[in-house]
Amino acid sequence: MPRALCRPVSVCLAAVSFLALAGVSESPAGQVKKDKVKPDLVVPKEPPVGGLKDGTFVKPAVSTAPTSYFYAVSSAKDEFIGQGETIAYDGDKLRVMEVKGGTKIRLGVAKKSDWELIVAPPVGGTLKIGEYLDAKLYPDNGKAPGLEFKGMNRESAKVAGKFVVWEYEAAKGVVTKLAIDFIQRSEETGPPLYGVVRYNSSFK
């Protein structure tokens, strides 16, 4: 059964630093040294979630500067994970790491995470650009894509969902660019929670 703890969703603003752990590679947003254009680390006023509301993926427009942010909408108060809230984090609060069989996005201050999003290909696969349908709860997804968004001590026992990878680049185990849209239903039949993550991305 899901576990619940009520506390306010917060939008955090602070600097983050590079973290390297044995077996885990993690990097902060906005550190593209060769990029002459200043990265945009602010959640846009109109995040590209219009198609997600209808359960569809619409390719986002190209951005003039690298973007890094997270934005998700919990569609109803009885949606278990987000409980009807909007969850938004500027890019300096995103940390991206490769985990076994997938990629994890952590949202929060320093080593503390308020929320986590994990996306993964079917077991044995490699994350690539494209749509991943009929996703199941990571890491027990087996031959299905893996997906899990959790936080505030709330997580699902099962999920049904899908996600699309618009952009993904990694070098020596460190993710350098990422753009993902996702839709998740807690306990497979709950109201949807949908959102986008951009990390040094070429997309809005």
MOMOKA-V734797 format. One record per pair of residues at least 12 apart in sequence whose ideal C-beta (glycine too) atoms are under 8 Angstrom apart, sorted by the first residue. I is the first residue (numbers start at 0). J is the second residue. Records with the same first field share a line. If there is no record, write none. Layout:
# MOMOKA-V734797
I = J ; J
This chain:
# MOMOKA-V734797
0 = 156
1 = 79 ; 153 ; 154 ; 155 ; 156 ; 185 ; 186
2 = 152 ; 153 ; 154
3 = 79 ; 152 ; 153
4 = 151 ; 152 ; 153
5 = 82 ; 151
6 = 151
8 = 81 ; 84 ; 85 ; 86 ; 113 ; 151
9 = 113
10 = 42 ; 87 ; 88 ; 89
11 = 88 ; 89 ; 92 ; 106 ; 107 ; 108 ; 113
12 = 89 ; 91 ; 92
13 = 91 ; 92 ; 108
14 = 91
15 = 27 ; 28 ; 91 ; 92 ; 93 ; 94 ; 108 ; 109
16 = 109
17 = 30
18 = 94 ; 110
23 = 96 ; 97 ; 98
24 = 96 ; 97 ; 171 ; 172 ; 173 ; 174
25 = 94 ; 95 ; 96 ; 105 ; 173
26 = 94 ; 95 ; 96 ; 173 ; 174 ; 175
27 = 91 ; 93 ; 94
28 = 40 ; 67 ; 90 ; 91 ; 93 ; 94 ; 95 ; 198 ; 199
29 = 65 ; 67 ; 90 ; 91 ; 199
30 = 199
31 = 65 ; 175 ; 199
34 = 65
36 = 63 ; 64 ; 65
37 = 64
38 = 64 ; 65 ; 66 ; 67 ; 90 ; 199
39 = 62 ; 64 ; 65 ; 66 ; 67 ; 68 ; 90
40 = 67 ; 68 ; 89 ; 90 ; 91
41 = 68 ; 89 ; 90
42 = 68 ; 69 ; 70 ; 87 ; 88 ; 89
43 = 66 ; 68 ; 70 ; 203
46 = 68 ; 70 ; 195
47 = 59 ; 60 ; 180 ; 195 ; 202 ; 203
48 = 70 ; 72 ; 180 ; 193 ; 194 ; 195
50 = 180
51 = 72 ; 180 ; 182 ; 193 ; 194 ; 195
52 = 72 ; 74 ; 193
54 = 182 ; 191
56 = 130 ; 163 ; 180
58 = 165 ; 202
59 = 165 ; 178 ; 180 ; 195 ; 202 ; 203
60 = 202 ; 203
61 = 201 ; 202 ; 203
62 = 200 ; 201 ; 202 ; 203
65 = 176 ; 199 ; 200 ; 201
66 = 90 ; 197 ; 199 ; 200 ; 202 ; 203
67 = 89 ; 90 ; 91 ; 93 ; 197 ; 198 ; 199 ; 200
68 = 87 ; 88 ; 89 ; 90 ; 93 ; 196 ; 197
69 = 86 ; 87 ; 88 ; 92 ; 93 ; 104 ; 106 ; 114 ; 116 ; 194 ; 195 ; 196 ; 197
70 = 85 ; 86 ; 87 ; 88 ; 194 ; 195
71 = 85 ; 86 ; 87 ; 148 ; 192 ; 193 ; 194 ; 195
72 = 85 ; 86 ; 192 ; 193 ; 194
73 = 85 ; 86 ; 190 ; 192
74 = 190 ; 191 ; 192 ; 193
75 = 190
77 = 189 ; 190
78 = 185 ; 189 ; 190 ; 191 ; 192
79 = 153 ; 155 ; 185 ; 186 ; 189
80 = 148 ; 149 ; 150 ; 153 ; 154 ; 155 ; 183 ; 185 ; 192
81 = 192
82 = 153
86 = 106 ; 114 ; 150 ; 194
88 = 106 ; 114
90 = 197 ; 198
92 = 106 ; 107 ; 108
93 = 105 ; 106 ; 196 ; 198
94 = 106 ; 112
95 = 174 ; 177 ; 198
96 = 174
97 = 169 ; 172 ; 173 ; 174
98 = 117
99 = 138
100 = 119 ; 120 ; 122 ; 123 ; 124 ; 137 ; 138 ; 145
101 = 117 ; 118 ; 119 ; 120 ; 126 ; 137 ; 138 ; 145
102 = 117 ; 118 ; 119 ; 126 ; 167 ; 174 ; 177
103 = 115 ; 116 ; 117
104 = 116 ; 117 ; 177 ; 179 ; 196 ; 198
106 = 150
112 = 150
113 = 150 ; 151
114 = 148 ; 149 ; 150 ; 151
115 = 147 ; 148 ; 149 ; 150
116 = 147 ; 148 ; 179 ; 181 ; 194 ; 196
117 = 137 ; 145 ; 146 ; 147 ; 148
118 = 131 ; 134 ; 137 ; 144 ; 145 ; 146 ; 162 ; 164 ; 179 ; 181
119 = 137 ; 138 ; 140 ; 144 ; 145 ; 146
120 = 144 ; 145
121 = 140 ; 141 ; 142 ; 143 ; 144 ; 145
122 = 140 ; 141 ; 142 ; 145
126 = 164 ; 167
127 = 164 ; 167
128 = 164 ; 165 ; 166 ; 167
129 = 163 ; 164
130 = 161 ; 162 ; 163
131 = 144 ; 146 ; 161 ; 162 ; 163 ; 164
132 = 144 ; 161
133 = 159 ; 161
134 = 146 ; 158 ; 159 ; 160 ; 161 ; 162 ; 183
135 = 157 ; 158 ; 159
136 = 155 ; 156 ; 157 ; 158
144 = 161 ; 162
146 = 158 ; 160 ; 161 ; 162 ; 181 ; 183
147 = 183
148 = 181 ; 183 ; 192 ; 194
155 = 183 ; 185 ; 186
156 = 186
157 = 185 ; 186 ; 187
158 = 183 ; 184 ; 185 ; 186 ; 187
159 = 183 ; 184 ; 187 ; 188
160 = 181 ; 182 ; 183 ; 184 ; 191
161 = 181 ; 182
162 = 179 ; 180 ; 181 ; 182
163 = 179 ; 180 ; 181
164 = 177 ; 178 ; 179
165 = 178 ; 179 ; 180 ; 200 ; 202
166 = 178 ; 200 ; 201 ; 202
174 = 198
175 = 199
176 = 198 ; 199 ; 200 ; 201
177 = 196 ; 197 ; 198 ; 199 ; 200
178 = 195 ; 196 ; 197 ; 198 ; 200 ; 201 ; 202
179 = 195 ; 196
180 = 193 ; 194 ; 195
181 = 193 ; 194 ; 195 ; 196
